[in-house]
Amino acid sequence: MLEMYRTDLETNVTAKTKEYQKGNWINMIAPTEEEIKAVCESVNIQENFIRYALDYEEKARIDIEEDDNTILFIIDIPILEKEGDSMIYSTMPIGIIFVRDDYFITVSLRNNDIIQGLKSHLKNLITYKKSRFLLQILYANSALYLNLLKKINKETEIAESVLKNSMKNKELLKLLSLEKSLVYFTTSLKANEVVMEKTMRGKIIKLYEEDEDILEDAIIENKQAIEMAKIYSDILNGTMDAYASIISNNLNGVMKFLTSITIILAIPTMVASYFGMNVPVPMQNCLWGFPIIVGASIMIALIAAIWLNKKQMLK
């Protein structure tokens, strides 16, 4: 998908456009080969700059092409994707390209909350102020991470409350997927922090005083998200270890109980086997022999049960 937006210099109203003009915001989502070639030819940039952002494994970084005065920013943004039968929080790269002082291009593999948020608040965007545009994206991205981290924490609490009543594989797998999500978030947040710090101190783009304030706020939000992700990850790791110990302990208890029951049931079987042998045995001619033997078996089994109970083998 290819869309273009432009802010009118006189009215400061941002609207869609179909013409390539200086100051355009070009938004590309999962672009086709024809769209990539058309944009590159129209704004005179290398195709690699767009293709880098379409690599799912691409890491957050800054790439500068001095020959045509083009700057590529790649940051990781959070997304929700399906993995098997469940949903998992993950990240994907998004490319932000400064084409000289003419165009601002965003490239992403799929539709996402960052781009949707920008499109739903066009009145707050001025496409020809590219530095401000970039910083708005960085700030919105950090804020989105914080919101999703709060959701992850809430989902963790719900899964824990279910596990307290019943050890279900579904909830354990849910905790495992949340733990994986926190690892993705932590890695991406640290990479984004490097990009923002480099932008702040590297003089890569021109920053006005208000721009620096926005970037500082974005960096602070990003640092807070990193701390939250680390705290939630540590808590979740501790919770998973605790439940692993609980499950192991419960299994040991079940095995101990079953072993005790086996011992108790084995006593009458042993007595019956002894008196059932085809050789002379005590009380074989006694009229009350059978009930005496049965009663003795039950008595010995009860004594064994009482002893095992005192040893807490039946609990």
BELKAGI-V79296 format. One record per backbone hydrogen bond with DSSP energy under -1.0 kcal/mol. NH is the residue of the N-H (numbers start at 0). CO is the residue of the C=O. If there is no record, write none. Layout:
nh:NH co:CO
nh:NH co:CO
This chain:
nh:2 co:26
nh:4 co:24
nh:5 co:14
nh:7 co:12
nh:11 co:7
nh:14 co:5
nh:16 co:3
nh:22 co:101
nh:23 co:20
nh:24 co:4
nh:25 co:103
nh:26 co:2
nh:27 co:105
nh:28 co:0
nh:29 co:107
nh:35 co:31
nh:36 co:32
nh:37 co:33
nh:38 co:34
nh:39 co:35
nh:40 co:36
nh:41 co:37
nh:42 co:38
nh:43 co:39
nh:44 co:39
nh:50 co:46
nh:51 co:47
nh:54 co:51
nh:57 co:54
nh:60 co:73
nh:62 co:71
nh:64 co:69
nh:69 co:64
nh:70 co:97
nh:71 co:62
nh:72 co:95
nh:73 co:60
nh:74 co:93
nh:76 co:91
nh:78 co:89
nh:80 co:87
nh:82 co:85
nh:85 co:82
nh:87 co:80
nh:89 co:78
nh:91 co:76
nh:93 co:74
nh:94 co:106
nh:95 co:72
nh:96 co:104
nh:97 co:70
nh:98 co:102
nh:99 co:68
nh:101 co:98
nh:102 co:98
nh:103 co:23
nh:104 co:96
nh:105 co:25
nh:106 co:94
nh:107 co:27
nh:115 co:111
nh:116 co:112
nh:117 co:113
nh:118 co:114
nh:119 co:115
nh:123 co:120
nh:124 co:121
nh:128 co:125
nh:129 co:127
nh:132 co:128
nh:133 co:129
nh:134 co:130
nh:135 co:131
nh:136 co:132
nh:137 co:133
nh:138 co:134
nh:139 co:135
nh:140 co:136
nh:141 co:137
nh:142 co:138
nh:143 co:139
nh:144 co:140
nh:145 co:141
nh:146 co:142
nh:147 co:143
nh:148 co:144
nh:149 co:145
nh:150 co:146
nh:151 co:147
nh:152 co:148
nh:153 co:149
nh:154 co:150
nh:155 co:151
nh:156 co:152
nh:157 co:153
nh:158 co:154
nh:159 co:155
nh:160 co:156
nh:161 co:157
nh:162 co:158
nh:163 co:159
nh:165 co:161
nh:167 co:165
nh:171 co:167
nh:172 co:168
nh:173 co:169
nh:174 co:170
nh:175 co:171
nh:176 co:172
nh:177 co:173
nh:178 co:174
nh:179 co:175
nh:180 co:176
nh:181 co:177
nh:182 co:178
nh:183 co:179
nh:184 co:180
nh:185 co:181
nh:186 co:182
nh:187 co:183
nh:188 co:184
nh:189 co:185
nh:190 co:186
nh:191 co:187
nh:192 co:188
nh:193 co:189
nh:194 co:190
nh:195 co:191
nh:196 co:192
nh:197 co:193
nh:198 co:194
nh:199 co:195
nh:200 co:196
nh:201 co:197
nh:211 co:207
nh:212 co:208
nh:213 co:209
nh:214 co:210
nh:215 co:211
nh:216 co:212
nh:217 co:213
nh:218 co:214
nh:219 co:215
nh:220 co:216
nh:221 co:217
nh:222 co:218
nh:223 co:219
nh:224 co:220
nh:225 co:221
nh:226 co:222
nh:227 co:223
nh:228 co:224
nh:229 co:225
nh:230 co:226
nh:231 co:227
nh:232 co:228
nh:233 co:229
nh:234 co:230
nh:235 co:231
nh:236 co:232
nh:237 co:233
nh:238 co:234
nh:239 co:235
nh:240 co:236
nh:241 co:237
nh:242 co:238
nh:243 co:239
nh:244 co:240
nh:245 co:241
nh:246 co:242
nh:247 co:243
nh:248 co:244
nh:249 co:245
nh:250 co:246
nh:251 co:247
nh:252 co:248
nh:253 co:249
nh:254 co:250
nh:255 co:251
nh:256 co:252
nh:257 co:253
nh:258 co:254
nh:259 co:255
nh:260 co:256
nh:261 co:257
nh:262 co:258
nh:263 co:259
nh:264 co:260
nh:265 co:261
nh:268 co:264
nh:269 co:265
nh:270 co:266
nh:271 co:267
nh:272 co:268
nh:273 co:269
nh:274 co:270
nh:276 co:273
nh:278 co:276
nh:283 co:280
nh:288 co:285
nh:291 co:287
nh:292 co:288
nh:293 co:289
nh:294 co:290
nh:295 co:291
nh:296 co:292
nh:297 co:293
nh:298 co:294
nh:299 co:295
nh:300 co:296
nh:301 co:297
nh:302 co:298
nh:303 co:299
nh:304 co:300
nh:305 co:301
nh:306 co:302
nh:307 co:303
nh:308 co:304
nh:309 co:305
nh:310 co:306
nh:311 co:308
nh:312 co:307
